[in-house]
Amino acid sequence: MGEKFVRPPPFDLQACYDESSCIQPLVFVLAPGSDPMASVLEAAEAIGREVEPISLGQGQGPVAEALIARACKVHGDGSWVVLQNCHLAESFMPRFEEICDKLGDPRPHENFRLWCTTCPSPIFPTAVLQNSIKMAIEPPKGLRANLVGSYSSAPLANDGYLESNAKPEKFRKLCYSLCIFHAVLQERRLYGPLGWNIPYGFNESDMLISLQQLFAFLEENEETPFKALKYCIGECNYGGRVTDGKDRITLNSIMERFFNEEVLETGYKMSQSGTYSSPGVETREEFLEVIEGLPLVAPPEIFGFHENANITKDTKETNAMFATCLLCEGGGGGASSGDKDATIAATAGDIKEKLPAAYDMEQAAISYPVLWEQSMNTVLCQELARFNNLTNAMKKSLVEVEKAVRGIVVMSGPLEALGDSLVYGAIPLMWKAKSYPSFKPLAGYVTDLLERLNFLREWLEEKPPATYWISAFFFQHAFMTASKQNYSRAETIPIDAIGLQFEMLQASSYAKPPALGVYVYGFFFEGARWDKEQKKILESDPKVLFTTAPLMWFQPKRTVQIRHPPSYLCPVYKTGDRRGILATTGHSTNFILDIYVPSDVPEAHWVQRGVAMLSQLDD
């Protein structure tokens, strides 16, 4: 259909203003990463209007009301009032609706305008939304569009700005580098957990303050203060939004690529192929020409990714589309309702039949008593109790939903949600509350659960395994701690002084456990692969997203005795989502541990690739 159909149209704030009146609010509906405040200030300055912004929140309602009342006065100067983040002021919204309803009584100054910004929220008054001029603001899609947007808005769009610094050549190159850095951070969100564990809302305000600091640092220093720039931009401006420790490492790694002495040299390659490089142009128009020559769809290399990352991104977008379509599906009726009930009953009966009997906890306590020298006994008993809790809840809910579809008991809200999940093949929410984290479809989840139960049953009824399946555990951290605790107690060494030495093994299994530590399997590489012959990680094969990691030997040692060869400190997560709740340790609850994986390329390469190990896949 042509390139024009994928190019985002430029946002025309002036056209929206021309359609407005003093009694009609203008509402910005925000998307993550968008901030229209700079555009509003620029438009106000162009026509000589004063802007009075206020960020709504606790206690700001009366202040905002007084501000609107003062600006509305007919004999005033007709200033603009900007109410930011209306979605955060739930208690003020009813009063805000009354204020908007009475804006024409008496009619305010003709130059007065009431601007509002809000994220999509049910608390924003519907009447205000219907009677306002609505503007949906989204960050530009695509790296090239992002760069065009940066150079088409203040301050980079201002005449003479690129030449106004005392060191114009350095300033121009670093401005371009900063714009690409900003675009890369925003675009990495499209790649899901490969890009960021948590999708951060980096926006234009982060880049604007960074531009101001860049201008000031170059003005005040003879040498380019890269250390100060990296701290202010990487740790404060953008890093201030980052809460996950692994994401902070990724951010700093990307920062190193775009802020170094080589960036000041024309032709410096910002990507492996050189498609993105430091240009030797001077004016804003020339920079825009360079940007227009960049690929419309940015290749993954500029973000630090392997080509396979495009598959991950496309899969993520497809799943999101299907999830949205599923929300639009209405409830069935008549004959289709009977078909649904039959499906629920059949699925519930099938799962219930597959679930084994609960573990005998009394027998477990006898066979594996609490012993000072063997912490794994405690780990096993705790795991058995957790799985009993899960399977009992599953059985009980399945019996109840079977009764509900037969009309024996009332189909309550939770039971109806359970039935819908059984029909759509998703893990029911009431099971998730009792379960280990999993993003598998229902069939895959049940199969995985049965394999875990079987692994623990063999351990309980026979003997401790020679090799441990890491995915079988509800709480992997307890298993890791127990492996160190056994060594700590045997050698009378404080556990805080003990770490794990990791060794990738050639064999796929062992008949006997090691004399020290544990053999562990069940990990998967995402973003890289393990090469048995070369004994190191290499680039992924084309179209292969996940590969099995080798059997590993976790050997506890004194921390001071541990030596690692050249390696990549690879994070290990429970699920491919990688996202969890930030625990008191500073790590995500989805994070298990870091493993040193042999590698002969710089660690930054794998960090920007988003390489990690997972204890389970999502299929």
Secondary structure, 3 states (H helix, E strand, C coil): CCHHHCCCCCCCHHHHHHHCCCCCCEEEEECCCCCCHHHHHHHHHHHCCCEEEEECCCCCHHHHHHHHHHHHCCCCCCCEEEEECHHHCHHHHHHHHHHHHCCCCCCCCCCCEEEEEECCCCCCCHHHHHCCEEEEECCCCCHHHHHHHHHCCCCCCCCCHHHCCCCHHHHHHHHHHHHHHHHHHHHHHHHHHHCCCCCCCCCHHHHHHHHHHHHHHHHHCCCCCHHHHHHHHHHHHCHHHCCCHHHHHHHHHHHHHHCCHHHHCCCCECCCCCCCECCCCCCHHHHHHHHHCCCCCCCHHHHCCCCCHHHHHHHHHHHHHHHHHHHHCCCCCCHHHHHHHHHHHHHHHHHHHHCCCCCCHHHHHHHCCCECCECHHHHHHHHHHHHHHHHHHHHHHHHHHHHHHCCCCCCCHHHHHHHHHHHHCCCCHHHHCCCCCCCCCHHHHHHHHHHHHHHHHHHHHCCCCCEEEHHHCCCHHHHHHHHHHHHHHHHCCCHHHEEEEEEECCCCCCCCCCCCCEEEECCEEECCEEECCCCEEECCCCCCCEEECCCEEEEEEEHHHCCCCCEEEEEEECCCCCCCCECCCCCECCEEEEEEEECCCCHHHHHHHCCEEECCCCC
